[in-house]
């Protein structure tokens, strides 16, 4: 007899799951943290003093200052939009989730751009100088800017990062509506615990017969 050569049997390759639940939960937690912290930073920093200066009045000068919302209300407004979009991500699915995630990212990008532009703006203080001196042509003098516009920009970048995470990983995140679908799934799988423990109907008690009829049961069944 001739020798029989052993042919190796190919082993099936292990299936690699398309979505890793652990990475989905991790990205969700990071996005929530970045979005919440970023929005809080933007809202707080935009209320701080961004610019200082003086206006010449008579023989002296009057100190002036302007906070972020005097200079531009865009970062604070977009931070609120970003918070709303972060919550709305869980209320929608598929294409809707992608659109809301993109809105979250754009809110962060727009707020960062507005904060960076406002870091060198003098319009708000020029207007205050004109009102203070009564001269429409007056401008602010000795203009200085603080670091708060850049703090606002950093917070805006955190919102942008949360939006990018939502765009990339949002399809793995749970949706609000699934929480309310679970009871229905349990009922479809089999009778509920309450149904399995249906009360015993005593045919000699008329009130039990009426209650059974109200529940849609046949009170004569099992008699």
C-alpha positions as CSV (number, residue, x, y, z in Angstrom):
1,X,0.0,0.0,0.0
2,X,1.2,3.4,-0.9
3,X,1.6,6.0,1.8
4,X,-1.3,8.3,2.5
5,X,-0.2,11.9,2.9
6,X,-2.0,13.8,5.6
7,X,-3.8,16.9,4.3
8,X,-4.1,19.6,7.0
9,X,-7.6,20.6,7.6
10,X,-8.0,24.4,7.5
11,X,-9.1,25.8,10.8
12,X,-12.0,28.3,10.7
13,X,-10.9,31.8,11.5
14,X,-12.4,33.3,14.5
15,X,-14.9,36.0,13.7
16,X,-13.9,39.4,14.7
17,X,-16.8,41.4,16.1
18,X,-17.5,44.5,14.0
19,X,-18.4,46.5,17.1
20,X,-16.5,46.2,20.4
21,X,-18.9,47.0,23.2
22,X,-16.0,48.0,25.5
23,X,-14.6,50.5,23.1
24,X,-18.1,51.9,22.6
25,X,-18.7,52.4,26.3
26,X,-15.2,54.0,26.7
27,X,-15.7,56.4,23.8
28,X,-19.2,57.3,25.1
29,X,-17.8,58.1,28.6
30,X,-14.9,60.2,27.1
31,X,-17.3,62.1,24.8
32,X,-19.7,62.9,27.6
33,X,-16.8,64.1,29.8
34,X,-15.3,66.2,27.1
35,X,-18.6,67.7,26.0
36,X,-19.8,68.6,29.5
37,X,-16.4,70.0,30.7
38,X,-15.9,71.9,27.5
39,X,-19.3,73.5,27.6
40,X,-18.9,74.4,31.3
41,X,-15.5,76.0,30.6
42,X,-16.8,78.0,27.6
43,X,-19.8,79.3,29.6
44,X,-17.7,80.3,32.6
45,X,-14.7,81.7,30.6
46,X,-16.9,83.8,28.3
47,X,-18.3,85.6,31.3
48,X,-14.8,86.7,32.4
49,X,-12.9,89.9,31.5
50,X,-11.3,89.5,28.1
51,X,-10.1,93.0,27.5
52,X,-9.1,96.2,29.4
53,X,-8.3,99.7,28.5
54,X,-8.9,103.4,29.3
55,X,-10.8,106.3,27.8
56,X,-9.6,109.8,28.0
57,X,-12.0,112.1,29.7
58,X,-11.1,115.8,30.3
59,X,-7.6,115.8,31.8
60,X,-7.7,112.2,33.0
61,X,-8.7,108.7,32.0
62,X,-11.4,106.2,32.9
63,X,-10.7,102.5,33.1
64,X,-12.8,100.3,30.9
65,X,-13.2,96.5,30.6
66,X,-15.3,94.1,28.5
67,X,-16.1,90.5,29.2
68,X,-16.4,87.8,26.6
69,X,-20.1,88.2,26.0
70,X,-19.6,91.9,25.5
71,X,-17.1,91.1,22.7
72,X,-18.9,88.1,21.2
73,X,-21.8,86.0,22.3
74,X,-21.1,83.3,19.8
75,X,-19.0,80.9,22.0
76,X,-21.6,80.8,24.8
77,X,-24.5,80.3,22.4
78,X,-22.7,77.5,20.6
79,X,-21.8,75.9,23.9
80,X,-25.5,75.6,24.7
81,X,-26.1,74.2,21.2
82,X,-23.3,71.7,21.8
83,X,-24.9,70.6,25.1
84,X,-28.2,70.1,23.4
85,X,-26.6,68.1,20.6
86,X,-24.7,65.9,23.1
87,X,-28.0,65.0,24.7
88,X,-29.8,64.6,21.4
89,X,-27.2,62.1,20.2
90,X,-29.0,59.5,22.4
91,X,-32.4,60.3,21.1
92,X,-31.7,59.5,17.5
93,X,-30.2,56.7,15.4
94,X,-28.4,56.0,12.2
95,X,-28.4,59.1,9.9
96,X,-30.0,61.3,12.5
97,X,-27.3,60.5,15.0
98,X,-24.6,61.3,12.4
99,X,-26.1,64.7,11.7
100,X,-26.4,65.6,15.4
101,X,-22.8,64.4,16.0
102,X,-21.7,66.7,13.2
103,X,-23.6,69.6,14.7
104,X,-21.8,68.9,18.0
105,X,-18.5,69.0,16.3
106,X,-19.3,72.2,14.3
107,X,-20.5,73.9,17.5
108,X,-17.1,73.3,19.1
109,X,-15.3,74.5,16.0
110,X,-17.4,77.6,15.6
111,X,-17.0,78.5,19.3
112,X,-13.2,78.1,19.1
113,X,-13.0,80.3,16.0
114,X,-15.1,83.0,17.6
115,X,-13.1,82.9,20.8
116,X,-9.8,83.2,19.0
117,X,-11.0,86.1,16.9
118,X,-12.4,87.9,19.9
119,X,-9.0,87.6,21.7
120,X,-7.7,90.7,19.7
121,X,-11.0,92.5,19.2
122,X,-11.4,96.1,20.5
123,X,-14.8,97.0,19.1
124,X,-16.7,96.5,22.4
125,X,-14.2,98.7,24.3
126,X,-14.3,101.4,21.5
127,X,-18.1,101.5,21.9
128,X,-17.7,101.9,25.7
129,X,-15.2,104.6,25.2
130,X,-17.5,106.5,22.9
131,X,-20.4,106.2,25.3
132,X,-18.2,107.2,28.3
133,X,-16.7,110.3,26.6
134,X,-19.7,111.3,24.6
135,X,-17.5,111.4,21.5
136,X,-18.5,109.0,18.8
137,X,-15.0,109.0,17.4
138,X,-13.3,108.1,20.7
139,X,-11.4,104.8,20.9
140,X,-10.0,102.8,23.8
141,X,-6.4,103.5,24.9
142,X,-3.8,101.2,26.6
143,X,-5.7,98.2,25.3
144,X,-4.7,94.8,26.9
145,X,-6.2,91.4,26.6
146,X,-6.4,88.6,29.2
147,X,-6.0,84.8,28.8
148,X,-9.7,84.1,29.1
149,X,-10.4,84.1,25.3
150,X,-7.8,81.3,24.9
151,X,-9.4,79.4,27.8
152,X,-12.7,79.7,26.0
153,X,-11.0,78.4,22.9
154,X,-9.6,75.4,24.8
155,X,-13.1,74.6,26.1
156,X,-14.5,74.8,22.6
157,X,-11.9,72.4,21.3
158,X,-13.1,69.9,24.0
159,X,-16.6,70.2,22.5
160,X,-15.2,69.7,19.1
161,X,-13.4,66.5,20.3
162,X,-16.6,65.2,21.8
163,X,-18.3,65.7,18.4
164,X,-15.6,63.9,16.5
165,X,-15.9,61.0,18.9
166,X,-19.6,60.9,18.3
167,X,-19.1,60.9,14.6
168,X,-16.6,58.1,14.7
169,X,-18.1,55.9,17.4
170,X,-21.7,57.1,17.9
171,X,-23.2,54.1,16.0
172,X,-22.0,51.9,18.9
173,X,-23.7,53.9,21.6
174,X,-27.1,53.0,23.0
175,X,-30.2,55.1,22.2
176,X,-32.8,56.3,24.7
177,X,-35.7,54.5,23.0
178,X,-34.1,51.1,23.5
179,X,-34.7,51.4,27.2
180,X,-38.4,51.5,26.6
181,X,-38.4,48.6,24.1
182,X,-37.0,46.1,26.6
183,X,-40.3,45.4,28.4
184,X,-42.0,44.7,25.1
185,X,-39.3,42.3,24.2
186,X,-39.7,40.4,27.4
187,X,-43.5,40.1,26.9
188,X,-43.1,38.8,23.4
189,X,-40.6,36.1,24.6
190,X,-43.1,34.5,26.9
191,X,-45.8,35.1,29.4
192,X,-45.1,37.5,32.2
193,X,-44.6,36.5,35.8
194,X,-47.9,38.1,36.7
195,X,-49.7,36.1,33.9
196,X,-48.2,32.9,35.2
197,X,-49.6,33.6,38.6
198,X,-53.2,34.3,37.6
199,X,-55.5,34.5,40.6
200,X,-57.8,31.5,41.3
201,X,-61.4,32.2,40.5
202,X,-63.9,30.9,43.1
203,X,-67.2,30.1,41.2
204,X,-69.1,30.5,44.4
205,X,-68.0,34.2,44.7
206,X,-69.7,36.5,42.2
207,X,-67.1,39.2,42.7
208,X,-64.4,36.8,41.5
209,X,-66.4,36.0,38.4
210,X,-66.8,39.6,37.5
211,X,-63.1,40.3,38.1
212,X,-62.2,37.4,35.8
213,X,-64.5,38.7,33.1
214,X,-63.0,42.2,33.4
215,X,-59.5,40.6,32.8
216,X,-60.8,38.9,29.7
217,X,-60.7,35.4,31.3
218,X,-63.2,32.5,31.1
219,X,-64.4,32.0,34.7
220,X,-65.8,28.6,33.8
221,X,-62.4,27.3,32.7
222,X,-61.1,24.6,35.0
223,X,-64.4,24.2,36.7
